[in-house]
Amino acid sequence: MAKIAPFAALRYDTSEAGDINKLVTQPYDKIDKVLQADYYSRSPYNVVRIIFSDEANRNPETTYPEAAEVLRLWLQKGIFKEDPQPAIYVYYQYFKFGGKEYARKGFVASVELEEKGVKAHEHTLAGPKADRLRLLKSLETNDENIFLLFSDATGQAVKIMDGAIAGKPPVVECKDDYGEIHKVWAVTDPKAVKALQDLVAARELFIADGHHRFETACNYKNECLQKGWKPVGDQGFDHRMMALFPMEDPGLVIFPTHRLCKNVMDFSGPELITALLRNFAVDPKDTAEDLFKAMDSRKGKHVFGMCAVGTPAPFYLLELKDEKVMDTATPELSEAMRKLDVTILHKLILEKELGIDKAKLEAFTHVEYVRHREEAVGKLGKGGIQAVFLLNPTDVMGVKAVAEKGERMPQKSTDFYPKLLAGLVMMPLKIQK
């Protein structure tokens, strides 16, 4: 049973902080050093100084003291202010994809932490969890959202939210780095709040994005309990700020994340092609555009795009000949997991043919991840990249099926677009020590 509650958010006071568009950022795990520097240059009050300050680059063992000091000073100066009363924050994202316009509709609430009540679908890594735990200990504030999905086939949540915000201006409105529009309304009406609480109470929650942050919140809760600390109300350490969206929303766009392989000993493109022929139909393509069109036309099939150093053709379309091979290769996995493209790629190609096992994936020594396929194929032969594998998007119902079985997909299996912005709302934790 999922329990959600309103909370009093910390929000930018733009009369003090300036243009909101210069203050918000992509989630921390999408910020590389180049983008981090860009965010730093946009405004002295950009939220990157809290969620991913450059002190993390200087000392990976830091406890983020600078981030905590920045938050304290900004509260003191009125850059951030706490809302006068608890609210559920309706969060709508307006964006374009594939020539169509979408409005993805959800809300942000304080969610009671219950490890068994939230279904995860991706593996997590120790490094990112340790990093986020150090930040959480320093801030004692939920600085970013966790992206959750719940089933709502009849659209009741959207009806409740649309009614609650009708005729009211948003408290936050901004554009992200890709030009997509984000709007937030603070809903305090008791009837609307209770309607959302009752609706979600009967639903299972699935993590779409933020697996590391969720496990970090659970670890922090356990540490606090071991210290004898007590949570206070609905903003204690036993709660976590999360954003909830209906999984039937037509705006639930998932991008694939492509794999770029490197550091494979004795790599040979021609030998790889020969090996792949055992399980895949291998169709050469002359151009990247030809490959992309072939992949798009075969959505729903187990197909992959590939280019590799030293192969006779510049590009290849790979199609699994018989998915029954996965029954033998991965008998320990559920049927839902065996049928996922990302599982097929990792088990039959990365692991079997290239020797890139779980340990190498976790060490980030043999695989890089890229969102856009044009960028991915353009990296072949650069920076040691020996082979590039392209995927079609994972279907959200496939994600649900795996999560319901309690299984975990490889990391970077899903990439929901657009991302939930950092800097819209934050939830300070109330702790009795």
C-alpha positions in Angstrom: 0.0 0.0 0.0 1.6 3.3 -1.2 1.3 6.2 1.3 1.8 9.7 0.0 1.5 13.0 1.7 1.9 16.7 0.9 5.0 18.5 2.1 6.3 22.1 2.4 8.8 22.4 -0.4 11.9 24.6 -0.7 11.6 26.6 -3.9 13.6 29.3 -5.6 12.4 32.9 -4.9 13.2 34.3 -8.4 12.9 37.9 -7.1 16.2 37.1 -5.3 17.7 34.3 -7.4 16.9 35.6 -10.9 15.7 33.8 -14.1 14.5 30.3 -13.2 15.7 29.0 -16.6 19.3 29.7 -15.5 18.8 27.9 -12.1 17.5 24.5 -13.0 19.4 21.5 -14.4 19.2 18.0 -15.7 19.4 15.2 -13.1 22.9 14.8 -11.6 23.7 11.6 -13.5 23.2 13.4 -16.8 25.7 16.1 -15.9 29.3 15.6 -17.2 32.1 18.0 -16.5 31.4 20.1 -19.5 27.7 20.6 -18.6 28.6 21.1 -15.0 30.9 24.0 -15.9 28.1 25.4 -18.1 25.6 25.3 -15.3 28.1 27.0 -13.0 28.5 29.9 -15.5 24.7 30.4 -15.9 24.1 31.8 -12.5 25.8 31.9 -9.0 22.6 30.3 -7.8 22.3 27.4 -10.2 21.2 24.3 -8.3 24.2 22.3 -9.6 26.1 23.8 -6.7 23.9 21.7 -4.5 23.2 18.5 -6.4 26.6 18.0 -8.1 29.1 20.6 -6.9 32.6 20.6 -8.4 34.0 19.5 -5.0 32.9 16.0 -6.0 35.4 16.2 -8.9 38.2 17.3 -6.6 37.6 14.7 -3.9 35.4 11.6 -4.6 35.4 10.8 -0.9 33.9 14.2 0.1 30.9 14.5 2.3 29.8 17.5 0.3 30.3 20.1 3.0 30.4 22.9 0.4 27.0 21.9 -1.0 25.5 21.9 2.5 27.0 25.3 3.2 25.6 26.7 -0.1 22.1 25.5 0.8 22.4 27.0 4.3 23.6 30.4 2.9 20.9 30.4 0.2 18.2 29.8 2.8 19.6 32.6 4.9 19.7 35.0 1.9 16.2 34.1 0.8 17.3 32.4 -2.5 15.3 29.4 -1.4 12.2 29.8 0.7 10.0 27.2 2.3 6.3 27.1 1.2 4.0 28.3 3.9 1.9 25.1 3.9 2.3 21.5 2.7 1.2 20.8 -0.8 1.2 18.1 -3.5 3.0 19.6 -6.5 1.3 18.9 -9.8 4.1 18.6 -12.4 3.3 18.8 -16.1 5.9 18.5 -18.9 5.1 19.8 -22.4 7.4 18.5 -25.1 7.7 17.4 -28.7 8.8 14.0 -29.9 8.6 12.3 -33.3 6.7 15.3 -34.8 4.0 15.2 -32.1 3.3 17.3 -29.1 2.8 15.7 -25.7 1.9 16.7 -22.2 3.1 14.3 -19.5 1.2 14.8 -16.3 2.2 13.8 -12.8 2.7 15.1 -9.3 5.4 15.3 -6.6 4.7 14.1 -3.1 6.3 12.8 0.0 6.2 9.0 -0.2 6.6 6.7 2.8 9.7 4.6 2.3 8.8 0.9 2.0 11.4 -1.2 0.2 8.9 -3.9 -0.7 6.2 -1.5 -1.8 8.2 0.0 -4.7 9.2 -2.2 -7.6 12.6 -1.6 -9.2 13.8 -2.8 -12.6 17.5 -1.8 -13.0 20.7 -2.9 -11.3 22.4 -0.3 -9.2 26.1 0.3 -8.6 27.9 0.9 -5.3 29.7 4.0 -6.4 26.8 6.2 -7.3 24.9 5.1 -4.1 27.8 6.0 -1.9 28.1 9.4 -3.6 24.4 10.2 -3.2 24.5 9.0 0.4 27.3 11.4 1.2 25.3 14.2 -0.3 22.1 13.3 1.6 23.9 13.1 4.9 25.4 16.5 4.3 22.2 18.2 3.1 19.5 16.4 5.1 17.3 17.4 2.2 15.8 15.6 -0.8 17.4 17.6 -3.6 16.0 15.7 -6.6 13.0 13.6 -7.5 12.7 9.8 -8.0 10.5 9.1 -11.0 7.8 6.6 -10.2 5.0 5.0 -12.3 1.7 3.6 -11.3 -1.1 2.1 -13.3 -4.2 4.3 -13.9 -5.9 3.0 -17.0 -9.1 5.1 -16.5 -7.1 8.3 -16.2 -8.5 9.3 -12.8 -5.2 10.9 -11.6 -5.2 13.3 -14.6 -8.8 14.2 -14.0 -8.0 15.1 -10.4 -4.9 17.1 -11.3 -6.6 19.0 -14.1 -9.4 19.9 -11.9 -7.2 21.0 -9.0 -5.1 23.4 -11.2 -7.9 24.7 -13.5 -7.6 28.5 -13.9 -4.6 28.7 -11.6 -1.1 29.9 -12.6 1.9 27.6 -12.0 4.2 28.5 -9.2 7.1 27.4 -11.4 7.5 27.5 -15.2 10.7 27.0 -17.1 12.4 25.5 -20.1 15.0 22.8 -20.0 18.2 22.5 -22.1 16.2 20.9 -24.9 13.5 23.6 -25.0 10.8 21.5 -23.3 8.5 23.2 -20.9 8.0 22.3 -17.3 5.2 23.7 -15.1 4.5 23.1 -11.4 1.4 24.0 -9.3 1.2 23.7 -5.5 -2.1 21.9 -4.7 -3.3 22.4 -1.1 -7.0 21.7 -1.5 -7.8 18.9 0.9 -10.2 17.1 -1.4 -7.8 17.0 -4.3 -5.0 15.8 -2.0 -7.1 13.1 -0.4 -8.3 12.0 -3.9 -4.7 11.4 -5.0 -3.8 9.7 -1.8 -6.7 7.3 -2.1 -6.0 6.6 -5.7 -2.3 5.8 -5.2 -2.9 3.8 -2.0 -4.3 0.9 -4.0 -1.6 0.9 -6.6 1.9 -0.6 -6.9 4.7 1.9 -7.6 7.4 1.2 -10.2 10.7 3.1 -10.4 11.2 4.6 -13.9 14.3 6.6 -13.0 16.2 7.1 -9.8 17.1 3.6 -8.6 20.3 4.8 -7.0 18.5 7.6 -5.2 15.8 5.2 -3.9 18.2 2.7 -2.5 20.2 5.6 -1.0 17.1 6.9 0.8 16.4 3.4 2.2 20.0 3.1 3.4 19.9 6.5 5.0 16.7 5.6 6.8 18.3 2.5 8.2 21.4 4.5 9.3 19.2 7.1 11.0 17.3 4.4 12.9 20.5 2.8 14.0 21.6 6.1 15.5 18.4 6.3 17.4 17.1 9.3 15.5 13.4 9.8 15.0 11.6 11.0 11.9 9.2 13.9 12.2 5.9 13.8 10.4 5.6 13.3 6.7 9.0 14.8 6.0 11.1 12.5 8.1 13.9 10.3 6.9 11.4 7.5 6.5 9.8 9.5 3.6 11.3 10.5 0.2 10.3 13.2 -2.3 9.1 11.4 -5.5 7.3 12.2 -8.7 4.5 9.9 -9.7 3.1 9.5 -13.3 0.5 7.1 -14.8 2.2 4.5 -16.9 -0.5 4.7 -19.5 0.3 8.3 -20.2 0.9 8.7 -24.0 3.7 11.1 -23.1 5.7 8.3 -21.5 8.5 8.3 -24.0 11.5 6.0 -23.5 14.8 6.4 -25.3 17.2 3.5 -25.7 20.7 3.9 -24.4 23.3 2.6 -26.8 26.4 0.6 -25.9 29.9 1.6 -27.0 32.5 -1.1 -26.3 36.2 -0.7 -25.7 39.3 -2.4 -24.1 38.3 -5.8 -25.5 41.4 -7.9 -25.8 42.4 -9.2 -29.3 39.3 -7.6 -30.8 38.6 -8.5 -34.4 35.6 -7.1 -36.3 35.5 -9.9 -38.9 35.8 -12.6 -36.2 32.9 -10.9 -34.3 30.7 -11.0 -37.4 31.5 -14.7 -37.8 30.6 -15.4 -34.2 27.4 -13.4 -34.4 26.1 -15.5 -37.3 25.5 -18.4 -34.9 22.5 -16.6 -33.3 21.8 -13.6 -35.5 20.9 -12.8 -39.1 23.6 -10.3 -40.1 22.5 -7.8 -42.8 25.1 -5.3 -44.0 24.1 -1.7 -44.6 25.9 1.0 -46.6 24.9 4.0 -44.5 23.9 4.9 -41.0 20.6 6.2 -42.4 19.9 2.8 -44.0 20.6 1.1 -40.7 18.3 3.5 -38.7 15.5 3.0 -41.2 15.8 -0.8 -40.9 15.8 -0.7 -37.1 12.7 1.6 -37.1 10.9 -0.7 -39.5 11.6 -3.8 -37.3 10.4 -2.4 -33.9 8.9 -5.2 -31.9 11.5 -7.6 -33.3 14.8 -8.5 -31.6 17.0 -6.3 -33.8 20.2 -4.3 -33.1 22.3 -2.0 -35.1 26.1 -2.5 -35.1 29.3 -1.0 -36.4 32.7 -2.2 -35.5 36.3 -1.5 -36.3 37.7 -3.5 -39.2 34.4 -5.1 -40.6 33.8 -5.5 -44.3 30.7 -3.3 -44.3 30.3 0.0 -42.4 27.1 -1.0 -40.6 25.1 -4.1 -39.8 21.5 -4.9 -38.8 21.5 -7.9 -36.4 18.3 -9.9 -35.9 17.9 -12.7 -33.4 17.1 -15.9 -35.3 15.3 -17.8 -32.6 14.5 -16.3 -29.1 14.4 -19.9 -27.7 18.2 -19.6 -27.5 17.7 -17.4 -24.5 15.9 -20.2 -22.7 19.2 -22.1 -22.8 21.5 -19.1 -22.3 19.6 -17.6 -19.3 17.4 -20.3 -17.7 17.6 -18.5 -14.4 15.7 -15.5 -15.8 11.9 -15.1 -16.3 10.4 -15.2 -19.7 9.8 -11.4 -19.5 13.4 -10.7 -18.8 14.7 -13.2 -21.5 12.7 -11.4 -24.2 14.1 -7.9 -23.5 16.4 -6.7 -26.2 18.8 -5.3 -23.6 19.1 -8.8 -22.0 19.7 -10.4 -25.3 22.4 -7.9 -26.2 24.2 -8.2 -22.9 24.0 -12.0 -22.6 24.5 -13.1 -26.2 26.9 -10.4 -27.5 28.6 -8.4 -24.8 29.2 -11.2 -22.4 29.4 -14.3 -24.7 31.3 -12.8 -27.6 33.2 -9.9 -26.1 33.8 -11.2 -22.6 32.2 -8.1 -21.0 30.8 -9.6 -17.8 29.0 -8.0 -14.9 32.2 -7.0 -13.1 33.5 -5.2 -16.1 30.2 -3.4 -16.5 30.2 -2.3 -12.9 33.8 -1.0 -13.3 32.9 1.1 -16.3 36.1 -0.1 -18.0 34.6 -1.7 -21.1 31.3 0.1 -22.0 30.2 3.7 -22.5 26.6 4.8 -22.8 25.1 7.2 -25.3 21.5 8.4 -25.8 21.5 9.4 -29.5 22.3 6.8 -32.2 23.9 9.4 -34.5 26.3 10.3 -31.7 27.0 6.7 -30.9 28.0 5.6 -34.4 30.1 8.8 -34.8 32.3 7.7 -31.8 33.5 4.4 -33.5 37.3 4.4 -33.6 37.6 7.4 -31.3 38.8 7.1 -27.7 39.4 3.4 -28.1 35.8 2.5 -29.1 35.9 -0.8 -31.0 32.3 -1.6 -31.5 28.9 0.2 -31.2 25.6 -1.5 -30.6 22.3 0.3 -31.1 19.0 -0.7 -29.5 15.3 0.2 -30.1 13.4 1.6 -27.1 12.2 -0.7 -24.3 8.4 -0.8 -23.9 7.1 0.5 -20.6 5.0 -2.6 -20.1 8.1 -4.7 -20.5 9.7 -2.7 -17.7 6.6 -3.4 -15.6 6.6 -7.1 -16.3 10.3 -7.4 -15.2 9.7 -5.3 -12.1 6.7 -7.4 -11.1 9.0 -10.5 -11.2 11.4 -8.8 -8.8 14.2 -8.9 -11.4 16.7 -6.2 -12.4 17.6 -5.2 -15.9 21.1 -4.1 -16.7 21.9 -0.5 -15.8 21.0 2.2 -18.4 18.2 0.0 -19.8 15.7 2.8 -20.0 16.0 6.5 -20.6 12.7 8.4 -20.0 12.4 11.7 -21.8 12.2 14.5 -20.8 14.0 14.2 -17.5 12.6 15.5 -14.3 14.4 18.8 -13.6 16.5 19.5 -10.5 15.8 22.8 -8.8 12.0 22.9 -9.1 11.2 21.7 -5.6 13.2 20.2 -2.8 12.0 18.6 0.5 13.9 19.4 3.7 13.9 16.5 6.1 12.7 16.9 9.7 14.7 14.8 12.1 14.7 14.5 15.9 18.3 13.7 16.9 
